[in-house]
């Protein structure tokens, strides 16, 4: 099993609190520096959340890294929904690229949480992400 560093634990705790706070309907952003272990923090957050969680990555390489990191902790109720991997599986924790899910929001309306890795690449005013978020209506943490 893994043990988070103090700052990683604080980041994970803050994210889980955000998702579990029913009163707050807004989205949130978390900023962590390069080398801080974002894939580990994302894995911890996703594993601790109730309900289905969708984790977006901007590239096939980061998707694979984040997915393998979660699997390495023995979390097996996770899958990949990405054409790049020729995989369209949905589970409690689903790793995806926006291009693979953008035309199928109906498959993800039962999801409660979305985590977006590298969210600075997302246009909040228009585009694939905004259209998808509007359709599925869940809390989003970038």
N, C-alpha and C positions, 0 to 999 in steps of 0.2 A: 504494500500500500504506500501511498505518498503522504508527505507532510508538507503543508504549505509554509512558506516563510511568512513572517508577521504581516508584511505589506500585501502579500497575496491573499492571506486570510481576510484582511480588512476589506480588500476589493471584492472578494467573493461574498462576504457577509453583507456588504452594502448592496450588491446586485440582487442577492436573494431577498433582502428586505424590500427593495424596490418592487420586485415582481410580486411579492406576497402582500404588499400594501394595496388593498382593494379600493381605498379612497382615492389614490392617485391614478388618474387616467392618462397622464402625459407620458411621453417617452423620455429616456435618459441617455446620457453619454458618460463613458468612463474612459479616461486617458491614462495610458500606461506606457512607459518608455520602452524602446527597443531593448530586448534582452531581459525583460522583467518576467518572462514566463507566461505570456498571454494565453498560449494554448493550454497550459495547465490550469490557469484561472478559469478559462471558458469551460474546460472539462469539469471542473469542480462545481461551477455554477449550474451547468446543465444537469449534472447528476443529482444535485440537491433540490431541484425544483419539482413541484408536483405538476402533473399534467404533461402534455406534449410540448416539446421545445424544438424550434427550428433554428439551426445555426447556419448563417450565411457566411461564405468566404468569397473573396473576389477572384480566386484562381483555383485551379485543380490542385496545384502543389500545396497551398495552404489548407485546402479542404482535407487532403490526404494526411497532412501533418496533424491537424486538429482531431480528426477521426481516430488515427492511430494512437494519439495521446490518450484519448478517453478509453479506448479498448485496452490499453496497457494497464489500466487500473482495474480491469475485471468488469467493467460496465459493458454488458452484452446487449442491452435493449436499445441499441443505436444502429443507425443505418445511413446509407448514402443515397441521395436522390440527385443524380447528376448524369447528364448525357455523356460527359467526358469519361465517366467510369462505366458506362453502359449499365448503370444501376438505377432502378426507380423504386427503391424500397422505402416505406414509411414506417417508423417505429416511434417509441416514446421520445427519443432524441434523434433528430434527422439532420444530417449535414447536407447542405445543398448549395448550388450556385443559382443566382437569380435567373439566369437565362433558361435553366431547366424547369423552373417552377412557375415562371411569370404567366404562362398561359393556362395554368391549372390551379388557380387559387382555391377552387372548390374542394380539392383534396386536402387542404390544410385548414379549413374553417374550424375544426375541432381543436386546433392548437391554441395554447394559452400564452406562450412566450416566444419571442424571437430575439436572438442575439445576432448582431451584425459585426463580424470581424472586419477591421479596416473600414469603418463606417465613414471616414472622411471622403471616400469615393462615391458616397450616395448623394444624389441631388434631392434635397428635401421638398422642392417645389414641383417637380415633375419627373416622369420617367418610370422605368420598370419597377423599381423598389416602391415608390410612392403608390403606384397603381396596385401593387400586390398588398401592401400594408392596408390600404383603404378597403380592399376586398376581404381580407381575413380578420381585420379588427382585433389585433392583440397588442399587448404591451411590447415595446421594442427597446432594447438596450444596445447602444452602439459602443 
